[in-house]
């Protein structure tokens, strides 16, 4: 059996970089701040390869917080044959009075909690499910923006006492009427055209 059969790595992920900490499995082993690496597939692969060569045969366990970086790190690490866990920030235990947050402290905290099995990983969706989720969110945002634009346009017309005499708002006839509408002030006309 190898001297180290498990290595734990904590990543505090960001758009441009990841802060890295690690800990060996032995009882009483301290978490060590490894440093900062660029946020790229090449850098993460290189990091994993370095740990593979430093601890040959060890199972590598990596953890990071769910966030805007998505799941590419999870998919990359699992494709390299290692364990990866994504945890929700709201599910990370906090000590009373723990206020000062730094990237380094966050990475160290994650690796300690991973080693002590005090983290609950979240479900990582398949790429297809994630794509559908992205599409759904984008459509929802577009519908919300459209609704808001319609409210703003109606309010502009109401402030200027302009009423559509037709029966259905947003019909082809109504949209044609809007394109032909001339407002009293040129600045208002610009607002109308941008809506």
C-alpha positions in Angstrom: 0.0 0.0 0.0 1.2 3.5 -0.8 2.3 5.9 1.9 -0.6 8.2 0.8 -3.7 6.5 -0.5 -5.8 9.7 -0.5 -5.1 13.4 -1.1 -7.7 16.1 -0.6 -7.6 19.3 -2.7 -9.8 22.4 -2.1 -10.3 24.9 -4.9 -11.7 28.4 -4.3 -12.7 29.1 -7.9 -12.9 32.4 -9.7 -13.2 33.6 -13.3 -9.4 34.3 -13.7 -7.8 32.0 -11.1 -8.3 29.2 -8.6 -6.8 29.3 -5.1 -5.6 25.8 -4.2 -5.1 24.1 -0.8 -4.4 20.4 -0.1 -4.2 18.0 2.7 -2.8 14.5 3.1 -5.0 11.8 4.6 -2.9 11.0 7.7 -4.6 11.8 11.0 -3.4 15.2 12.2 -2.0 16.2 8.8 -2.4 20.0 8.3 -4.0 21.6 5.3 -1.4 23.3 3.2 -1.9 26.4 0.9 -0.6 25.4 -2.5 -1.0 28.7 -4.2 -2.9 30.2 -7.1 -3.3 28.8 -10.6 -4.9 30.3 -13.7 -8.5 29.3 -14.4 -8.0 27.1 -17.4 -8.3 23.4 -18.3 -4.5 23.2 -19.0 -3.7 24.6 -15.5 -6.2 22.3 -13.7 -4.8 19.3 -15.6 -1.3 20.3 -14.8 -2.2 20.6 -11.1 -3.7 17.1 -11.0 -0.7 15.7 -12.9 1.6 17.3 -10.3 -0.3 15.7 -7.4 -0.3 12.3 -9.3 3.4 12.4 -9.6 4.0 13.6 -6.0 1.6 11.0 -4.6 1.7 8.1 -7.0 -1.3 5.7 -6.7 -3.2 8.0 -4.4 -6.8 8.7 -5.0 -7.3 12.4 -5.4 -10.4 14.0 -4.0 -11.2 17.6 -5.2 -13.8 20.0 -3.9 -15.0 23.4 -4.9 -18.1 25.6 -4.4 -20.9 25.8 -6.9 -20.9 29.1 -8.6 -20.6 31.0 -11.9 -17.7 28.8 -13.1 -20.2 25.9 -13.7 -19.2 22.3 -13.8 -16.3 22.1 -16.3 -13.9 21.6 -13.4 -15.9 18.6 -12.1 -16.1 17.1 -15.6 -12.4 17.6 -16.2 -11.3 16.0 -12.9 -13.6 13.1 -13.2 -12.5 12.5 -16.8 -9.0 12.2 -15.4 -10.2 9.4 -13.1 -10.4 11.3 -9.8 -13.2 12.2 -7.4 -14.6 15.7 -7.5 -17.3 17.2 -5.4 -19.3 20.4 -5.9 -20.8 21.9 -2.8 -23.4 24.6 -2.4 -22.1 27.7 -0.5 -25.2 27.6 1.7 -24.3 24.0 2.8 -20.8 24.8 4.0 -20.7 24.8 7.8 -19.7 28.1 9.4 -18.3 28.7 12.8 -19.8 31.4 14.9 -17.9 34.7 14.5 -16.3 33.6 11.3 -16.3 36.8 9.3 -13.0 37.3 7.5 -13.1 35.6 4.1 -10.1 35.4 1.8 -9.6 33.1 -1.1 -6.8 31.3 0.7 -8.9 30.7 3.8 -11.8 29.5 1.7 -9.6 26.9 -0.1 -8.1 25.8 3.2 -11.5 25.5 4.8 -12.9 23.5 1.9 -10.1 21.0 2.0 -10.4 20.6 5.8 -14.1 20.0 5.6 -13.7 17.6 2.7 -11.2 15.5 4.7 -13.4 15.5 7.7 -16.5 14.5 5.6 -18.4 17.6 6.7 -19.6 18.6 3.2 -22.7 17.6 1.3 -22.1 17.5 -2.4 -24.8 18.7 -4.8 -26.1 16.9 -7.9 -24.0 17.8 -11.0 -26.3 17.8 -14.1 -25.3 16.0 -17.3 -24.1 18.4 -20.0 -27.4 18.0 -21.9 -29.4 18.8 -18.8 -27.2 21.9 -18.2 -27.8 23.0 -21.8 -31.5 22.8 -21.4 -31.3 24.6 -18.1 -29.3 27.4 -19.8 -31.8 27.6 -22.6 -34.7 27.8 -20.2 -33.0 30.5 -18.1 -32.2 32.6 -21.2 -35.8 32.3 -22.5 -37.1 33.3 -19.1 -34.9 36.3 -19.0 -35.8 37.4 -22.5 -39.5 37.1 -21.7 -39.0 39.2 -18.5 -37.2 41.8 -20.5 -39.9 41.9 -23.2 -42.6 42.3 -20.6 -40.7 45.1 -18.9 -40.2 46.9 -22.3 -43.9 46.6 -23.0 -44.7 48.2 -19.6 -42.3 51.0 -20.2 -43.7 51.7 -23.6 -47.3 51.7 -22.3 -46.2 54.1 -19.5 -44.6 56.4 -22.0 -47.8 56.5 -24.1 -49.9 57.0 -21.0 -47.8 60.0 -19.8 -48.4 61.6 -23.2 -52.1 60.8 -23.2 -51.7 58.6 -26.4 -54.2 55.8 -26.6 -54.5 53.0 -29.1 -58.0 52.8 -30.4 -57.7 49.2 -31.7 -58.9 46.1 -29.9 -55.7 44.1 -29.2 -52.4 45.3 -27.9 -49.3 43.8 -29.5 -51.2 42.6 -32.6 -49.7 43.3 -36.1 -52.0 46.2 -36.4 -50.9 47.6 -33.0 -47.2 47.2 -33.8 -47.7 49.0 -37.2 -49.5 51.8 -35.4 -46.5 52.1 -33.0 -44.0 52.3 -35.9 -46.0 55.2 -37.4 -46.6 57.1 -34.2 -45.0 60.5 -33.8 -44.4 61.8 -30.3 -44.4 65.5 -29.4 -40.7 65.8 -28.5 -37.7 64.3 -30.4 -36.2 62.8 -27.2 -39.5 61.0 -26.6 -39.4 59.7 -30.2 -35.9 58.2 -29.5 -37.3 56.5 -26.4 -40.2 55.1 -28.5 -37.9 53.8 -31.2 -35.6 52.1 -28.7 -38.5 50.3 -27.1 
